[in-house]
Amino acid sequence: MLARDAVIGTGCAVGGVLIVHRSMQLGNVPGSYAGPGLFPTLIGIALCICGILVLAPALRQKKGERFFSGPGERLRLVEVTGLVIFLIACAPKLGFILTSWIMMMAELCLRKNSLLRSAVTATILVAVVWGLFTKALKVPLPIGPWGW
């Protein structure tokens, strides 16, 4: 069994179950077909499915593997965790667009992409995510001090 896949798969499945459980407690909005728990429930179900898809092959494996195969993997885990904490902490103050752009730029530059390619990719990804959430799904995102 691959230890890393088993831990990640189990964590995703358990996290998905917890999200579904908590989102069912959010209640309904009068006159609306979709309450505040709709999107968290869908995300929780998707996490459960992904967790099971990662966990199943890991349980079929016979030989073990170290959780981190090298120091680079530990560093990537710290990078991603730090950037997510940055997003959570700074989005309410700087707004979604700027905070997400900084986060994407940092992640892409840490992966040794060129500055121009990182800037273009981050701009496109943030614009797509912002448009999807604000226009298509009508989910309000944090607005920064500049109004965007």
N, C-alpha and C positions, 0 to 999 in steps of 0.2 A: 504494500500500500504506500502510495506517495503521501508522506506526512503533510506536505504543504497543501496538496489538493484536498486531502481529507479535512484539514482545518478550515480552509477557505470554503469548501462546499458546505460543511456543517454550519459555519458561521453565517453564510448567506441564507441557508434554509431556515435556521433558527431566527435570524433577523427578519426574514420575510414573514414568518409566522407571527412574530411580535408586532410587526407593522400592521399586518392585517387585523390582528386582535385589537390594537389601539385605534385603528382607523374606523372600525365598526362602532366605536363608542362616541364618535364625533356628532352623531345626530343628523337631522335633516333640516334643510332650509325650506320653509313653506313656499309652495308654488314653483319649486324647482325639481326637475327630474334627477339632477345630480347634486348630491349633498357634498359637504366638504371632505367626506371620507372617500370619494370615488377615486381620485388619483393616488392617494396613499395605498388604497386597497389594491389597485392595479399594479403599482410598483412592488408591493409586498408579494403578490402572486408571482410576478416575474422573478423576484429574488428567490422565491422558493423553487421555482422551476430551474433557474440557473444553478442554484446550489445543488439540487439533485443531479443535474447533468454533469457537474464537476465532481461530485462525490461518487457517483456510480462507477466510473472507470477506475477511480483511485482505490475503491474497495476490492476490485477484481485483481489488482496488481499483487504479486507475491513478494517481491523484494522491497526492502525499505530504502529510504533516501533521506539525507539530511534536510532539515527544514530550510536552511539557507545554504546554498552551494558555494557561496563566495561572499566577500565583503561588499561587492557591488550591489548585491540584492538587498542587503541591510540598508545601504545608503538610499536605494530607490524607495524602500518602504518609508524611511524617515522623510524623504523629499515629498512624497505624495501626501503623507499624513500632515506634514507642516503646511503644505499648500492648501489642503482642505480646511485646516484650522484658520489659516489666513483668510480664506474665502468667507467662512462663517463669522469671523471677528470683524472683518473690514467692509463687507457688503452693506451693512446698514449705514455706515458712515460715508463710504465712497460711492456707493451705488453698485448695482449688479454689473453694468457694462464695464466700468473701469476696473473693478476688482477682478472680474473674470478675465479680462484682457491681460492684466498683470500676471495672474495665475497661469494662464495659457502660455504667455511669453516666457515666463520662468521655466515652466516644464519643457517647452520645446527647446529652449536654449540649453538647458541641462542635458538634453538628449543630443547635443552637438549639432543642431540644425543651424543654418546660417541665420543671421539677424533679419535679413529681408524676408526669407522664407518663413521664419517664425512670426514676424509681424503680419504678413499677409494671411497665413493660416489662422492665427489667433483672431484677427479681425473678422474673417469669414465665419469661423466657428461661433464666436460670440454673437455676431449678427444673426446667424441662423437660430441659435438657441433662444436669443432674446425675442426674435420674431415668432418662433414657435410658441413660446410661453405667453407672451403678451398679446399677440394678435390671434393666433389660432386657438389656444386653450383659455385665453382670457384670465391668466394667472398674473396678479400684480407682482412685480419684482422690485427690489429696493431701488429707490431713486437717490442719486447722489446730490451733493450740494449744488451742482451745476444744472440740475434738472434733467439729467439723463443717466 
